[in-house]
């Protein structure tokens, strides 16, 4: 059982020495629980936060334990009649080939007959679509004709956010890194405007957003923070809603940037809302059904970036921070 262990807490950018791939015997079945053979692990920016010993919505990953991850896998051994051997589950466990699972509310049976690859339970049928759905519908509350700006726009969450904006009749501006990602925003995801932030100063970004949204931004869906958020806040419309979903530009920095332009929130009577998908857990079936319907209707497209091999976990994970990932990053380990 190979397991991708957190050996020490990264300071700044994670380095390979922060982790170790160890090999251990397959665990025994816990009483009333399961052993799951993990096939796919979700690689998420949030995992970087869980590596820190800092107050958060979840305890830090203990040192010496595998990096926590949402996984999909097959029941390998079972002491629970509800989860027979050979059935499939989605689980919050770790990056490891086999997980001993004591059943909690994070373990759910899945029907992989519904999808062309079990990885879809980490992308199209997973938290990505739900984050975009509840962040948009419950917090941003889009109205036709409004302008939405989303950062991290070509990423897993961002690309769906923009597409939901289009479904609601909004003008959608996406901010992403590089010409190829900007091309995809327009051609693959139907955004109206794509802004490439790479190599641009905060002032450049303020200007480009102003040009794209002369009447200001009614909604900001923030995945990045830093200069991008500052530039957006400089371009708010009256009563703008900011969904604070992620701050990936800060996850590897020891010094956090904060937001300097708070005054602009007063000027525009804007609101900023810290968003956590877990708040909506009791409504996941509703959100999941709507996303599935939009996908079936061809209104939403969710791409995956599938990397292979538990021995490649570190390199795969770092794609999130270099921007190499094109779509929801998942790691195939079986
Ligand atoms: P993505 O697929 O968007 O991958 C991360 C992307 O972030 C990269 O591809 C890169 O795109 C961009 N990025 C990385 N570093 C920087 C940087 N320094 N400056 C600007 N852009 C950067 O990942 P997800 O869709 O999984 O996550 C997107 C965001 O949503 C994250 O902030 C995450 O924490 C947040 N999130 C929050 C949830 C919640 O409940 N609050 C739930 C799920 C996700 P590029 O090439 O464009 O730079």
Boltz pocket constraint, residues with backbone or C-beta under 6 A from the ligand:
constraints:
  - pocket:
      binder: B
      contacts: [[A, 43], [A, 44], [A, 45], [A, 46], [A, 127], [A, 131], [A, 152], [A, 153], [A, 154], [A, 155], [A, 156], [A, 157], [A, 158], [A, 175], [A, 176], [A, 177], [A, 178], [A, 181], [A, 222], [A, 223], [A, 224], [A, 244], [A, 245], [A, 246], [A, 247], [A, 248], [A, 249], [A, 250], [A, 275], [A, 276], [A, 277], [A, 278], [A, 319], [A, 320], [A, 321], [A, 322], [A, 323], [A, 324], [A, 325], [A, 327], [A, 328], [A, 329]]
      max_distance: 6.0
